[in-house]
Each structure stands twice: as structure tokens, then as C-alpha cells.
């Protein structure tokens, strides 16, 4: 991990497109500003972890197979005929 010391108003450049600026420091909190292309997603770590967990859960969700869809379609048709 690269560790840098920055003062308010100073910036970091990541690659050629991402700029990080220290906006303010208050107690143990640092406010940063990030400029990056819209194609790059930027998340707080806890939000990123929640997104990853949701993706894993969604990937494990059972999707209906062809037979189940056929049975469901038959039931719908029967109800419509009644």
C-alpha cells in the first residue's frame, strides 16, 4: 500500500484520468473530492461490499427452468379458459 501525506487543497493523480483532492480535515475525518470519468464507478468500501454481497446472492438465486415455465403457462391458459 502506498501511503502519502497531503494537506488541504493538495491533489493526487491516479493513472491519467483520476484526480483526488483533499477538501477538508475535521478531527478524525477527511473530506476528499474525486474527479473521474463516468465509466469508472466509485464507492465507499462498505457500499462496495454490500454490492458484492448482493451480486453473489443474485447469482445464487434459482431461475425458472423451461419445464417450470411450460407448466406455469399451461396453468395460466387453463385459468383464462374458465
N, C-alpha and C positions, 0 to 999 in steps of 0.2 A: 504494500500500500504506500502510495506517495503521500507524504504529509507536508503541507505548506502552511506558512503563516501569512495572513493577509490583513490589511487594515480596511476600514470603511471606505468604500469607493473603489478599491482595487479589484482587479478582474483576473480571471483565469481563462485560458482558451483551451478547449478540448478538441483535438482534431482540427479541422479547418472551419467548422460550422457552429460549434457550441461555445457560448460565452457565459461565464458565471461571474456575477459581481456581488460583492459583499455590500448590502444595503444598510444594515444597522446591526448593532450589538446591544443587547439589553440583558444584563445579568448573565444567565447561562444559555440564552437563546441568541441565535444568529439568524438574521433575515437575509436570504440570498435571492437574487434575481437571475433567471436563466433565459438566454436567448438561444433558440434552436429552431431548425426547420420544422414545419408542421408534421412532417413524415416521421419525426422522432418522438416517441412517447416518453413523457417524463412523469414519474410518480414518486410520492413518498414511499419509503421502503415498506411500511405497514400496508399501504394500499396495494403495492405491487404483490405482496404476499397473499393478500385477500383475493386478488385477481387470479393468481396462480392456483390457489385452492379451489376457486370456483371453476376454473378450466378443467382441473383434474376431476372434480365432481361431475361436471357436464360430460366429460369424456367417458366416465364410467356409467352414465345413465343408459338404461336399456332402451333401445329404439325398437319400434314395432317391426316384426319381420313380415314378409309377403303373405304368409298364411294368416296371420292375425289380421292384417288389413283386409284380406278377402272375406274373412268371417264377419268383420265389422261392417263391411259394405253390404253383405247379404242381409244382416240384421236391419240395416237402415232401409234397404229396399223392401223387406217384409213389412216394416212398420208403415212405410209410405203406401203400400198396397192395402192396408187395413182400413 
